[in-house]
Each structure stands twice: as structure tokens, then as C-alpha cells.
């Protein structure tokens, strides 16, 4: 099992649109094989900074989703509301 943390910096006036697009993306990911769960989070002190933490059965499933046409399409929509490209980190448990 892995977790993927996606970090995004949203253009302030496009915050509402970002929230909807992020929700749509998590809903779509929920229909993908290997997806376990996802959570969207907002930085309390920097309200235009968002994080998505998704849990996948393995990195293979995450990579399939990352390269899928569905995610590419959704990511291109999200990119229009971001100040910079999203960053993601693949994490694994060490204990």
C-alpha cells in the first residue's frame, strides 16, 4: 500500500472552481481499480494551498491512474486554476 500526496497552489479567485474540480477528480479516482481512499485538505495558514492524500493498493495502480486519459483530462482542467504545476510525492510506510 502507498499514499500519494499531491500539493497544489490555487489562484485565489478560482478557489471555488478548484474545489469542484478536485472533488470531481477524487470521485473519478474512486472508480479506478487499486484506489483505496482519498482526502482533500487545505492549509489552515495558507488558504490557497491544498493537498490531496490518496491511498492506493500499490504504486502500479497509482501509475496507471496517473497515465490514464481520464486523469490527464482532469489534471489539465485543474492546471488552469493553479499558480504553478502540481507536485506529488509517493509515500510508503516504514513501520
DSSP file (Angstrom, degrees, kcal/mol; ACC not computed):
  #  RESIDUE AA STRUCTURE BP1 BP2  ACC     N-H-->O    O-->H-N    N-H-->O    O-->H-N    TCO  KAPPA ALPHA  PHI   PSI    X-CA   Y-CA   Z-CA
    1    1 A X              0   0    0      0, 0.0    92,-0.5     0, 0.0     2,-0.3   0.000 360.0 360.0 360.0 140.4    0.0    0.0    0.0
    2    2 A X  E     -AB  56  92A   0     54,-2.4    54,-2.4    90,-0.1     2,-0.4  -0.885 360.0-141.9-130.1 164.0    1.2    3.5   -0.8
    3    3 A X  E     -AB  55  91A   0     88,-2.5    88,-4.0    -2,-0.3     2,-0.5  -0.975  10.4-154.5-123.2 144.3    0.0    7.0   -0.2
    4    4 A X  E     -AB  54  90A   0     50,-2.9    50,-2.6    -2,-0.4     2,-0.6  -0.980   3.6-159.1-119.1 126.3    0.3    9.8   -2.7
    5    5 A X  E     -AB  53  89A   0     84,-2.7    84,-2.1    -2,-0.5     2,-0.5  -0.927   7.5-166.6-106.8 119.7    0.4   13.4   -1.6
    6    6 A X  E     -AB  52  88A   0     46,-3.0    46,-2.2    -2,-0.6     2,-0.5  -0.914   4.1-159.0-107.3 128.8   -0.5   16.0   -4.2
    7    7 A X  E     +AB  51  87A   0     80,-3.6    80,-2.1    -2,-0.5     2,-0.4  -0.916  12.8 178.4-112.2 131.1    0.3   19.6   -3.5
    8    8 A X  E     -A   50   0A   0     42,-2.9    42,-3.1    -2,-0.5     2,-0.6  -0.991  22.0-153.7-136.0 141.8   -1.4   22.4   -5.3
    9    9 A X  E     -A   49   0A   0     75,-0.4    74,-3.1    -2,-0.4    75,-0.6  -0.962  25.6-153.3-113.0 114.1   -1.3   26.2   -5.1
   10   10 A X  B     -D   82   0B   0     38,-3.1     2,-0.4    -2,-0.6    72,-0.3  -0.653  21.4-112.3 -96.0 141.2   -4.6   27.7   -6.3
   11   11 A X    >   -     0   0    0     70,-2.8     3,-2.4    -2,-0.3     7,-0.2  -0.580  36.6-127.9 -64.1 124.0   -5.2   31.1   -7.8
   12   12 A X  G >  S+     0   0    0     -2,-0.4     3,-1.5     1,-0.3     4,-0.2   0.838 103.9  50.7 -51.1 -44.8   -7.3   32.8   -5.1
   13   13 A X  G 3  S+     0   0    0      1,-0.3    -1,-0.3     2,-0.1     3,-0.2   0.560 109.1  53.8 -74.1  -4.6  -10.2   34.0   -7.2
   14   14 A X  G <> S+     0   0    0     -3,-2.4     4,-2.5    67,-0.2    -1,-0.3   0.139  72.9 113.4-111.2  17.8  -10.5   30.4   -8.7
   15   15 A X  H <> S+     0   0    0     -3,-1.5     4,-2.4     1,-0.2     5,-0.2   0.901  75.0  49.6 -57.7 -47.3  -10.8   28.7   -5.3
   16   16 A X  H  > S+     0   0    0      1,-0.2     4,-1.8     2,-0.2    -1,-0.2   0.906 111.8  48.5 -62.7 -41.9  -14.4   27.6   -5.8
   17   17 A X  H  > S+     0   0    0      1,-0.2     4,-2.6     2,-0.2    -1,-0.2   0.918 110.2  52.6 -63.9 -43.0  -13.8   26.1   -9.2
   18   18 A X  H  X S+     0   0    0     -4,-2.5     4,-3.0     1,-0.2     5,-0.3   0.931 105.9  53.8 -57.8 -46.0  -10.7   24.3   -7.9
   19   19 A X  H  X S+     0   0    0     -4,-2.4     4,-2.1     1,-0.2    -1,-0.2   0.900 111.0  45.9 -58.0 -41.6  -12.7   22.7   -5.1
   20   20 A X  H  X S+     0   0    0     -4,-1.8     4,-2.6     2,-0.2    -1,-0.2   0.928 113.8  47.9 -68.0 -43.9  -15.3   21.4   -7.6
   21   21 A X  H  X S+     0   0    0     -4,-2.6     4,-2.2     2,-0.2    -2,-0.2   0.890 111.8  50.4 -63.6 -39.2  -12.6   20.1   -9.9
   22   22 A X  H  X S+     0   0    0     -4,-3.0     4,-2.2    -5,-0.2    -1,-0.2   0.916 111.0  48.7 -64.5 -43.3  -10.7   18.4   -7.1
   23   23 A X  H  X S+     0   0    0     -4,-2.1     4,-2.3    -5,-0.3    -2,-0.2   0.927 110.4  51.3 -61.4 -45.4  -13.9   16.8   -5.9
   24   24 A X  H  X S+     0   0    0     -4,-2.6     4,-2.3     1,-0.2    -1,-0.2   0.889 109.6  50.7 -58.9 -40.3  -14.7   15.5   -9.4
   25   25 A X  H  X S+     0   0    0     -4,-2.2     4,-2.6     2,-0.2    -1,-0.2   0.907 109.7  48.8 -66.6 -42.5  -11.2   14.1   -9.6
   26   26 A X  H  X S+     0   0    0     -4,-2.2     4,-1.9     2,-0.2    -1,-0.2   0.887 110.2  52.2 -65.1 -37.4  -11.5   12.2   -6.4
   27   27 A X  H  < S+     0   0    0     -4,-2.3     4,-0.5     2,-0.2    -2,-0.2   0.937 111.8  46.1 -62.5 -45.8  -14.9   10.8   -7.4
   28   28 A X  H >< S+     0   0    0     -4,-2.3     3,-1.5     1,-0.2    -2,-0.2   0.911 110.4  52.7 -63.2 -42.7  -13.3    9.6  -10.7
   29   29 A X  H >< S+     0   0    0     -4,-2.6     3,-2.0     1,-0.3     6,-0.2   0.858  99.3  65.2 -61.4 -33.8  -10.3    8.1   -8.9
   30   30 A X  T 3< S+     0   0    0     -4,-1.9    -1,-0.3     1,-0.3    -2,-0.2   0.699  98.5  54.1 -61.9 -19.2  -12.8    6.2   -6.6
   31   31 A X  T <  S+     0   0    0     -3,-1.5     2,-0.4    -4,-0.5    -1,-0.3   0.378  90.6  99.5 -93.2   2.6  -13.9    4.3   -9.7
   32   32 A X  S X  S-     0   0    0     -3,-2.0     3,-1.8    -4,-0.2     2,-0.1  -0.725  82.1-106.7 -98.4 138.4  -10.4    3.1  -10.5
   33   33 A X  T 3  S+     0   0    0     -2,-0.4    32,-0.1     1,-0.2     3,-0.1  -0.363 104.9  24.1 -59.3 133.8   -9.0   -0.3   -9.7
   34   34 A X  T 3  S+     0   0    0      1,-0.3    23,-2.8    -4,-0.1     2,-0.4   0.214  86.5 127.0  96.4 -14.7   -6.5   -0.1   -6.8
   35   35 A X  E <   +C   56   0A   0     -3,-1.8    -1,-0.3    -6,-0.2    21,-0.2  -0.625  27.6 172.4 -77.5 131.1   -7.8    3.2   -5.3
   36   36 A X  E     -     0   0A   0     19,-3.1     2,-0.3     1,-0.4    20,-0.2   0.828  56.7 -31.1-103.7 -52.6   -8.5    2.8   -1.6
   37   37 A X  E     -C   55   0A   0     18,-1.4    18,-3.2     2,-0.0    -1,-0.4  -0.986  48.1-157.2-162.6 164.6   -9.3    6.3   -0.3
   38   38 A X  E     -C   54   0A   0     -2,-0.3     2,-0.4    16,-0.3    16,-0.2  -0.995   2.1-167.3-151.4 150.0   -8.6   10.0   -0.8
   39   39 A X  E     -C   53   0A   0     14,-1.8    14,-2.7    -2,-0.3     2,-0.5  -0.998  12.5-146.8-140.7 133.5   -8.8   13.1    1.2
   40   40 A X  E     -C   52   0A   0     -2,-0.4     2,-0.3    12,-0.2    12,-0.2  -0.876  24.1-175.2-101.1 131.0   -8.6   16.8    0.2
   41   41 A X  E     -C   51   0A   0     10,-3.6    10,-2.8    -2,-0.5     2,-0.4  -0.919  15.7-150.4-128.8 150.7   -7.0   19.1    2.7
   42   42 A X  E     -C   50   0A   0     -2,-0.3     2,-0.3     8,-0.2     8,-0.2  -0.970  27.9-113.9-121.6 136.5   -6.5   22.9    2.9
   43   43 A X        -     0   0    0      6,-2.7     6,-0.3     3,-0.5     3,-0.2  -0.529  21.5-146.3 -66.2 124.1   -3.5   24.5    4.7
   44   44 A X  S    S+     0   0    0     -2,-0.3     3,-0.2     1,-0.2    -1,-0.2   0.813  97.0  37.9 -63.2 -30.7   -5.0   26.4    7.7
   45   45 A X  S    S+     0   0    0      1,-0.3     2,-0.3     2,-0.0    -1,-0.2   0.593 122.9  40.0-101.1 -12.6   -2.5   29.2    7.4
   46   46 A X  S >  S-     0   0    0     -3,-0.2     3,-2.5     3,-0.2    -3,-0.5  -0.752  70.8-171.5-134.0  84.3   -2.2   29.5    3.6
   47   47 A X  T 3  S+     0   0    0     -2,-0.3    -1,-0.1     1,-0.3    -3,-0.1   0.583  81.3  58.0 -64.1 -10.9   -5.7   29.0    2.3
   48   48 A X  T 3  S+     0   0    0     -6,-0.1   -38,-3.1   -39,-0.0     2,-0.6   0.372  88.2  91.3 -95.8   5.9   -4.7   28.8   -1.3
   49   49 A X  E <   +A    9   0A   0     -3,-2.5    -6,-2.7    -6,-0.3     2,-0.3  -0.894  57.6 179.6-103.2 122.5   -2.5   25.8   -0.6
   50   50 A X  E     -AC   8  42A   0    -42,-3.1   -42,-2.9    -2,-0.6     2,-0.4  -0.871  12.5-164.5-123.6 154.3   -4.2   22.4   -1.0
   51   51 A X  E     -AC   7  41A   0    -10,-2.8   -10,-3.6    -2,-0.3     2,-0.5  -0.989   5.9-159.3-135.2 144.2   -3.2   18.8   -0.6
   52   52 A X  E     -AC   6  40A   0    -46,-2.2   -46,-3.0    -2,-0.4     2,-0.6  -0.997   6.9-165.1-120.6 128.9   -4.8   15.6   -1.7
   53   53 A X  E     -AC   5  39A   0    -14,-2.7   -14,-1.8    -2,-0.5     2,-0.4  -0.960  13.1-178.5-115.3 115.3   -3.7   12.4    0.1
   54   54 A X  E     -AC   4  38A   0    -50,-2.6   -50,-2.9    -2,-0.6     2,-0.5  -0.914  17.4-146.4-117.4 140.3   -4.7    9.3   -1.8
   55   55 A X  E     -AC   3  37A   0    -18,-3.2   -19,-3.1    -2,-0.4   -18,-1.4  -0.915  19.6-176.9-108.1 129.4   -4.2    5.7   -0.7
   56   56 A X  E     -AC   2  35A   0    -54,-2.4   -54,-2.4    -2,-0.5   -21,-0.2  -0.893  36.7-122.4-124.3 152.4   -3.5    3.1   -3.4
   57   57 A X  S    S-     0   0    0    -23,-2.8     2,-0.3    -2,-0.3   -22,-0.1   0.865  92.6 -17.9 -61.7 -36.2   -3.1   -0.7   -3.2
   58   58 A X     >  -     0   0    0    -24,-0.2     4,-1.6   -57,-0.1     3,-0.4  -0.973  68.5 -99.2-160.6 169.3    0.3   -0.3   -4.9
   59   59 A X  H  > S+     0   0    0     -2,-0.3     4,-2.8     1,-0.2     5,-0.2   0.780 116.8  66.2 -66.3 -26.4    2.4    2.1   -7.0
   60   60 A X  H  > S+     0   0    0      2,-0.2     4,-2.0     1,-0.2    -1,-0.2   0.924 102.9  45.7 -59.9 -44.6    1.4    0.2  -10.1
   61   61 A X  H  > S+     0   0    0     -3,-0.4     4,-2.2     2,-0.2    -2,-0.2   0.900 112.4  50.8 -67.2 -40.6   -2.2    1.2   -9.7
   62   62 A X  H  X S+     0   0    0     -4,-1.6     4,-3.1     1,-0.2    -2,-0.2   0.935 109.8  50.3 -60.7 -46.0   -1.2    4.9   -9.0
   63   63 A X  H  X S+     0   0    0     -4,-2.8     4,-2.1     2,-0.2    -2,-0.2   0.883 108.6  52.3 -61.8 -39.3    0.9    4.9  -12.1
   64   64 A X  H  X S+     0   0    0     -4,-2.0     4,-0.6     2,-0.2    -1,-0.2   0.935 113.3  44.2 -60.8 -45.5   -1.9    3.5  -14.2
   65   65 A X  H >< S+     0   0    0     -4,-2.2     3,-1.0     1,-0.2     6,-0.4   0.924 111.1  54.1 -64.3 -44.6   -4.2    6.3  -12.9
   66   66 A X  H 3< S+     0   0    0     -4,-3.1    -1,-0.2     1,-0.3    -2,-0.2   0.866 114.8  40.5 -57.8 -38.7   -1.5    8.9  -13.4
   67   67 A X  H 3< S+     0   0    0     -4,-2.1    -1,-0.3    -5,-0.2    -2,-0.2   0.463  91.6 115.4 -91.0  -2.6   -1.1    7.9  -17.1
   68   68 A X  S <X S-     0   0    0     -3,-1.0     4,-2.3    -4,-0.6     5,-0.2  -0.323  72.2-127.1 -70.8 150.3   -4.8    7.5  -17.8
   69   69 A X  H  > S+     0   0    0      1,-0.2     4,-2.3     2,-0.2     5,-0.2   0.854 109.4  57.9 -63.0 -34.9   -6.6    9.7  -20.3
   70   70 A X  H  > S+     0   0    0      2,-0.2     4,-2.4     1,-0.2    -1,-0.2   0.947 109.5  42.0 -62.0 -48.9   -9.2   10.5  -17.6
   71   71 A X  H  > S+     0   0    0     -6,-0.4     4,-3.2     1,-0.2     5,-0.2   0.902 112.4  54.3 -67.6 -38.7   -6.7   11.8  -15.1
   72   72 A X  H  X S+     0   0    0     -4,-2.3     4,-1.8     2,-0.2    -1,-0.2   0.915 110.7  46.9 -59.5 -41.7   -4.8   13.7  -17.8
   73   73 A X  H  X S+     0   0    0     -4,-2.3     4,-1.5     2,-0.2    -2,-0.2   0.945 114.8  45.1 -64.8 -48.6   -8.0   15.4  -18.8
   74   74 A X  H  X S+     0   0    0     -4,-2.4     4,-2.3     1,-0.2    -2,-0.2   0.900 112.3  52.5 -63.0 -40.8   -9.0   16.3  -15.3
   75   75 A X  H  X S+     0   0    0     -4,-3.2     4,-2.6     1,-0.2    -1,-0.2   0.856 104.9  55.3 -64.5 -35.1   -5.5   17.5  -14.5
   76   76 A X  H  X S+     0   0    0     -4,-1.8     4,-0.7    -5,-0.2    -1,-0.2   0.865 108.9  48.2 -67.1 -33.5   -5.5   19.8  -17.5
   77   77 A X  H >< S+     0   0    0     -4,-1.5     3,-0.7     1,-0.2     4,-0.3   0.922 113.1  47.3 -68.6 -44.1   -8.6   21.4  -16.2
   78   78 A X  H >< S+     0   0    0     -4,-2.3     3,-2.2     1,-0.2     4,-0.3   0.884 101.3  66.1 -64.0 -38.3   -7.1   21.8  -12.7
   79   79 A X  H >< S+     0   0    0     -4,-2.6     3,-1.2     1,-0.3    -1,-0.2   0.810  92.0  63.4 -54.9 -31.2   -3.9   23.2  -14.1
   80   80 A X  T << S+     0   0    0     -4,-0.7    -1,-0.3    -3,-0.7    -2,-0.2   0.661 104.7  45.8 -70.1 -15.5   -5.9   26.3  -15.3
   81   81 A X  T <  S+     0   0    0     -3,-2.2   -70,-2.8    -4,-0.3     2,-0.3   0.328  97.2  94.7-107.9   7.3   -6.7   27.2  -11.7
   82   82 A X  B <   -D   10   0B   0     -3,-1.2   -72,-0.3    -4,-0.3     3,-0.1  -0.725  66.0-144.5-102.8 149.2   -3.2   26.7  -10.3
   83   83 A X  S    S-     0   0    0    -74,-3.1     2,-0.3    -2,-0.3   -73,-0.1   0.746  89.5  -0.5 -75.4 -25.8   -0.4   29.3   -9.8
   84   84 A X  S    S-     0   0    0    -75,-0.6   -75,-0.4    -3,-0.0    -1,-0.2  -0.938  99.0 -65.4-154.2 168.6    2.1   26.6  -10.7
   85   85 A X        -     0   0    0     -2,-0.3    -2,-0.1     1,-0.1   -76,-0.0  -0.296  58.1-106.3 -61.1 144.9    2.3   22.9  -11.6
   86   86 A X        -     0   0    0    -78,-0.1     2,-0.4    -4,-0.0   -78,-0.2  -0.317  31.2-148.3 -66.2 156.4    1.1   20.5   -9.0
   87   87 A X  E     -B    7   0A   0    -80,-2.1   -80,-3.6     2,-0.0     2,-0.4  -0.965  12.1-167.8-124.2 144.8    3.7   18.4   -7.2
   88   88 A X  E     -B    6   0A   0     -2,-0.4     2,-0.4   -82,-0.2   -82,-0.2  -0.975   8.1-162.0-135.0 153.3    3.2   14.9   -6.0
   89   89 A X  E     -B    5   0A   0    -84,-2.1   -84,-2.7    -2,-0.4     2,-0.6  -0.998  15.1-140.6-132.1 131.7    5.1   12.6   -3.7
   90   90 A X  E     -B    4   0A   0     -2,-0.4     2,-0.3   -86,-0.2   -86,-0.2  -0.838  27.4-169.6 -94.3 125.3    4.7    8.8   -3.4
   91   91 A X  E     -B    3   0A   0    -88,-4.0   -88,-2.5    -2,-0.6     2,-0.3  -0.851  10.8-170.7-118.3 148.7    5.0    7.7    0.2
   92   92 A X  E     -B    2   0A   0     -2,-0.3     2,-0.2   -90,-0.2   -90,-0.1  -0.965  32.3-100.5-134.8 155.4    5.2    4.3    1.8
   93   93 A X        -     0   0    0    -92,-0.5     0, 0.0    -2,-0.3     0, 0.0  -0.471  24.3-169.8 -72.5 141.9    5.0    3.1    5.4
   94   94 A X              0   0    0     -2,-0.2    -1,-0.1     1,-0.1     0, 0.0   0.401 360.0 360.0-111.5  -1.2    8.3    2.4    7.1
   95   95 A X              0   0    0      0, 0.0    -1,-0.1     0, 0.0    -2,-0.0   0.371 360.0 360.0-117.3 360.0    6.9    0.8   10.2
